[in-house]
Amino acid sequence: MQSVETKTFRFADERGEAELRLDGSVLLVRSARHISATHSERVLAHMHGWMNALPNVEVFVDFYGVKGYDTAARLGATAWCRKYRTRVESVHFLTKPGIVAMGVATAAMTLTILGLRVEAHRSPNAFREQHAMACARVAPTAAVASL
């Protein structure tokens, strides 16, 4: 059976929390409550470190539990995508309707202009399906932890 290396990172502060999970070359970013500038900086710094070892990555961003974010957090995430745009195969976002979804739609326009393939999901089930398919492409015979 083929094995996939899994790495995780968790961050929490008084305003929000985040979990990163890297299964092979599939990166899942799950945040909840509020994404502060500090929150974003910590998460992106960890992602920078992981990118040094990866030729390319497919990114899944679960913002379903996010109620708001600092502008600096959005700008930092866009800068990360710009830096790694040639190594990011696609970016999938899961959001609920509201201010976060509007911010993601705005960021998606920028990312698309940069040449990234962006998919927005409103259904957690559709998001999970896409994530599972990406993990299966990385290691078709490996048991990959579900969301």
RAVENLIN-V414363 format. One record per residue. N is the residue number from 1. RES is the residue in one small letter. D_LAST is the distance of its C-alpha to the last C-alpha in whole Angstrom. Layout:
n=N res=RES d_last=D_LAST
n=N res=RES d_last=D_LAST
//
This chain:
n=1 res=m d_last=21
n=2 res=q d_last=20
n=3 res=s d_last=18
n=4 res=v d_last=16
n=5 res=e d_last=16
n=6 res=t d_last=13
n=7 res=k d_last=14
n=8 res=t d_last=13
n=9 res=f d_last=15
n=10 res=r d_last=15
n=11 res=f d_last=17
n=12 res=a d_last=19
n=13 res=d d_last=22
n=14 res=e d_last=24
n=15 res=r d_last=23
n=16 res=g d_last=19
n=17 res=e d_last=16
n=18 res=a d_last=14
n=19 res=e d_last=11
n=20 res=l d_last=11
n=21 res=r d_last=10
n=22 res=l d_last=12
n=23 res=d d_last=11
n=24 res=g d_last=15
n=25 res=s d_last=16
n=26 res=v d_last=12
n=27 res=l d_last=12
n=28 res=l d_last=9
n=29 res=v d_last=11
n=30 res=r d_last=10
n=31 res=s d_last=13
n=32 res=a d_last=15
n=33 res=r d_last=18
n=34 res=h d_last=20
n=35 res=i d_last=20
n=36 res=s d_last=24
n=37 res=a d_last=26
n=38 res=t d_last=25
n=39 res=h d_last=21
n=40 res=s d_last=21
n=41 res=e d_last=24
n=42 res=r d_last=22
n=43 res=v d_last=19
n=44 res=l d_last=21
n=45 res=a d_last=23
n=46 res=h d_last=20
n=47 res=m d_last=19
n=48 res=h d_last=23
n=49 res=g d_last=23
n=50 res=w d_last=20
n=51 res=m d_last=21
n=52 res=n d_last=25
n=53 res=a d_last=23
n=54 res=l d_last=22
n=55 res=p d_last=24
n=56 res=n d_last=21
n=57 res=v d_last=18
n=58 res=e d_last=15
n=59 res=v d_last=14
n=60 res=f d_last=11
n=61 res=v d_last=12
n=62 res=d d_last=10
n=63 res=f d_last=13
n=64 res=y d_last=13
n=65 res=g d_last=14
n=66 res=v d_last=17
n=67 res=k d_last=20
n=68 res=g d_last=22
n=69 res=y d_last=23
n=70 res=d d_last=26
n=71 res=t d_last=28
n=72 res=a d_last=28
n=73 res=a d_last=24
n=74 res=r d_last=24
n=75 res=l d_last=27
n=76 res=g d_last=25
n=77 res=a d_last=22
n=78 res=t d_last=24
n=79 res=a d_last=27
n=80 res=w d_last=24
n=81 res=c d_last=23
n=82 res=r d_last=27
n=83 res=k d_last=27
n=84 res=y d_last=25
n=85 res=r d_last=25
n=86 res=t d_last=26
n=87 res=r d_last=24
n=88 res=v d_last=21
n=89 res=e d_last=20
n=90 res=s d_last=18
n=91 res=v d_last=17
n=92 res=h d_last=14
n=93 res=f d_last=14
n=94 res=l d_last=13
n=95 res=t d_last=15
n=96 res=k d_last=17
n=97 res=p d_last=21
n=98 res=g d_last=23
n=99 res=i d_last=24
n=100 res=v d_last=21
n=101 res=a d_last=21
n=102 res=m d_last=24
n=103 res=g d_last=24
n=104 res=v d_last=21
n=105 res=a d_last=23
n=106 res=t d_last=26
n=107 res=a d_last=24
n=108 res=a d_last=23
n=109 res=m d_last=27
n=110 res=t d_last=28
n=111 res=l d_last=25
n=112 res=t d_last=26
n=113 res=i d_last=30
n=114 res=l d_last=29
n=115 res=g d_last=28
n=116 res=l d_last=24
n=117 res=r d_last=22
n=118 res=v d_last=20
n=119 res=e d_last=18
n=120 res=a d_last=17
n=121 res=h d_last=15
n=122 res=r d_last=16
n=123 res=s d_last=14
n=124 res=p d_last=10
n=125 res=n d_last=10
n=126 res=a d_last=12
n=127 res=f d_last=10
n=128 res=r d_last=7
n=129 res=e d_last=10
n=130 res=q d_last=11
n=131 res=h d_last=8
n=132 res=a d_last=8
n=133 res=m d_last=12
n=134 res=a d_last=12
n=135 res=c d_last=11
n=136 res=a d_last=13
n=137 res=r d_last=16
n=138 res=v d_last=16
n=139 res=a d_last=16
n=140 res=p d_last=17
n=141 res=t d_last=18
n=142 res=a d_last=15
n=143 res=a d_last=13
n=144 res=v d_last=9
n=145 res=a d_last=7
n=146 res=s d_last=4
n=147 res=l d_last=0
//
